[in-house]
């Protein structure tokens, strides 16, 4: 497999960025949904560090998308479906940026901002001073954004499965190592 994308498949760099981002988003979400029940500072720190890592990976993904071509849509895919796919991916990128940014702002704008460190290795600067209104807004964006991101992710997964099992095209196999396209319907 090549590092760069081909006309049919995503390259190893795009796949690595895609799947590592996906795993980290799911881990961050699970921790975020349970951390108030656990209420251990280390868990909050882990959630924040993973969120910052997602932000870095998304930046890397966007840079890579600028440098490498995108595989072609499956032949015969209607233009409307292509537009929906592109729009959904755009919204996914917005959510992958908005979630960690709103968390960072929420942390920064608290009455007593908690030190933010990336996995305890180095400090991450606050991006605002204490501001209760900004913190409240960031909290709302973070909370509502989670449900929007979860819905987008569910649609993304369902669409990939539809392409694989119903359309039987290369969409899922082009991004997922070890998955082969199904034979065309007879």
N, C-alpha and C positions, 0 to 999 in steps of 0.2 A: 504494500500500500504506500502511496506517495504521501509526502508531507502536505502537498497542496491538493486542492479539490480538482476533480475531473468534471467532465460534462455530465456524468451519471452519479458520481459519489462524492461525498465529503472526504477530504483528506484527513490524515491522522491528527494534524494540529486542530482542525475544526472539531473533530470527534472528541479529542481529549478535552478541549475547552467546553464543549457542549455537555458531556457526561459528568465532568468534574463539577461544573456549575450546577447541574441538576441534582447531584448527590448532596452538595453543600446546601442548596436551597431547601431540600427536603429535611436534612438534618437540622438546619436553622429553624425551620418551621416547627418541627417536633419539639425542639428545645423551647422555642418561644411559647408554644401552647401549654407546656408543662412547667416552666420555670417558676411561675408564681406559686404553684403548689409545692414545689421543692424548696424554694426560697433559700438557696445557697448561693452566696456571692460568686463562687467559681462558675456556676452554671450561667449566671448573667454575663460574666466575662467571656465565657465560651460563645454564647449566643452573639455577643457584640463582635468578637473576633471573627467568627464565621461570616457574619454579615459584611464586615469590612473586606473579607476575602472574596465574597461574592461580588462586591463592587469592583474589586481589582480584576477579577476574572471577566466581568462584563466589559470593562474597559479594554482588556486584552482581546476579547471576542470582537468588539467593534473595530478595533485597529486591524485585526486579522481580516475582517470582512471587507475593509477598504483595500487591503493588499491582495486579496485572493478572489477569484471569481466564484460565483454561486453555481452549483449544479443546476442544470435546466429542469424546469418542471416536467413531469411525465408527459409524454406525447398525448395529445388529445384532451389534456386537462382544460376545461373551459376557462375563459378569461376571467369570469366572475369568481370562480374558485381560486384562481391565481391571486386575484386582488384580495380576497378574503384571507388567504394564507399569508400574503405579505403584510396585511393590516394586523392580523393576529400576532405575527412575529414582532411587528413594531410595538404593539401594546405589551407584549411580553418583555421586550427590552426596556420600555418605560417603567414597568413594574419592577424589573430587576435593578433598576437604578433608584427608583422612588423608595423602595422598601429600606435598603441600607442607609440612604441619605436621610430619610425621615427618622430612622433610629439614631443616627449620628446627631442630628439636630435636637432630637428629644433629649439625648444624653447631655448635649452641650448647653441647652437652654434651661435646665433644671435649676432650682434655687441654689443648690450646692452641687454643681456639676461633678459627677463622679469621674475620677481619672479614667481615661479611655486608653487602654494599652492593647496592642495587637499581640495576642497570645503571651502577654507578659514580657515581650522582647523589647518593645520600644513604645514610648508614648505617642498617642495620636492627638494632635491639637484640637481644641474645641473650635467649632465653626461659628459660634455665636456666644454672647454672654448670657447670663441668666435673664430669661424672658418668659414669664408664665403663659402669656398668650401664644407665643411662638411654640412653646413646649406642648401646649394643648393642641394646637393645629397639627404639629408633627405627630403627636400621639394618635389623633384622628386619622391622619393620612396613613400611618403605620397599621392601625387596626383595620380600617376599611380596605386599605390596599392589600392586606393579607387575603381577604375574602375574594377580592377581584383577581389577585394573582393566582389563588387556588383554582378559581373557575377557569381562568385562562390556561393554566397548566392541565387541568382535566380535559378541556377542549383540545389542547395540543396532543395529548396522549391518545384521546379517542380518534382524532383525525389521522394520526399515524397508524393506528390499528385498522381504521377503515381503509386507508390506502393499501395496507398489506393484505388484509383478508377479503375485502370486497373488490377493490380496484385491481389488486394484485400487481401493483407497480413497484418501483424501486425506492419509494420514499423512505420507508422504514429501514430497509436493508442498506440503503445508501448512507445512513447515519449510525446504524447499530452494528458493531462488530459481531461476527458470527451468525448473523441473520441473513438467510438467503431469500431472494424473492420467490414467491410461490409461482408455480406454473400458471400460465394464462387459463382462464375458464374455457371450457370446451363448448 
